[in-house]
Amino acid sequence: MIRYKKEFKQSLVEMHNQGRSYTDLSAEYGPSVDSIRNWVKLYAVHEVDGEKWTQADVNALQKENDKLREELEILKIRNSEINKSKSMVTL
């Protein structure tokens, strides 16, 4: 599988947004039509409460949120273990 740089993907998205077809871009630059179509969806800009977001931004935030939730669970478990050991010491 070929990995394309973000800048390359974004340039093809920009060209598509300026009117180039998926087929033309695929023929000229190499990636499949489906790949380019997916990149267009990924880098489409949506405005929410005056802020502009792409699906890539949302994906990154979801990944970070998942990581923070996992860290929070670990901290809750550790806190519970500390509280249990404190109560054993005072007995």
N, C-alpha and C positions, 0 to 999 in steps of 0.2 A: 504494500500500500504506500502510495506517495504521500508525503506530508508537505503541505503548502504553508508558507509563512502567512501570518495574519495580514500583513500589509498587502500581499498578493491577493488574498481573498477579498479584502476590502476594496482593492482597485477594480476587481471584476464586478463586485457589487455596485460600485459607483458607475462603471460603464453600463451595466444593465439598467440602473436607475436613469441613465441618460438616454436610454432607448435601444441599446444593443440587445439582441435576442440571446437567449440561453444557447441556442444552437450555434450562432456565430461565435460567441465567446468560447464555447467548447472546442470548436474546430480550430480557432486561432491560437488558443492558449493551452489546451490539453485536458483540463479537468472535465469530468462528465457533466452532462446537463443536470443530472440530479444533484451532484455536488454543488454546482453553482446555485441551483434553486435553494438548496439548504442554507448556503451562505447568505443568500438574499434574506431569507427568513431570520437567520441568526443576527444579522447586522441591521435589520430594519429598526428605525428609530420610532419609539412610542413616547408620547408625552403624558406624564402622570403628575398632576398637581404642579404644573409648571416645570417639572424636571424631565429631561430627556433620557430615556433608557433604551438599550438594545437587549435582545434576548440573551446575548453573551453576558451583559451586565447582570441580568437577573440570574442566570446560571451561576455566575461567580458568587453572587450574594447567597444563593441557596446552598452552595458548597460550604461557604464560610459559616452560615447559620447551622448547618449540620455538624460541622466541627465544633462549634461553640456549645451546641446541645450535648454532644458527647463529652466535652470537657466538664460541663456542668454536672452531668451524671456522675462522673468520676469524683468530682469534688463533694457531691452529696454523700457518696459512699464513704469517702475518706472521713468526712465530718461525722458521720454516724459511727464509724469505727473509733474515732477519737473520743466521742461522747461516751461510748460503751466502756472504753478503757479508763476514762476518768471516773465513771461511776463505780468501777471495780476497785479503784485505788482508794476511794473514800469509804468503802465498806470495811 
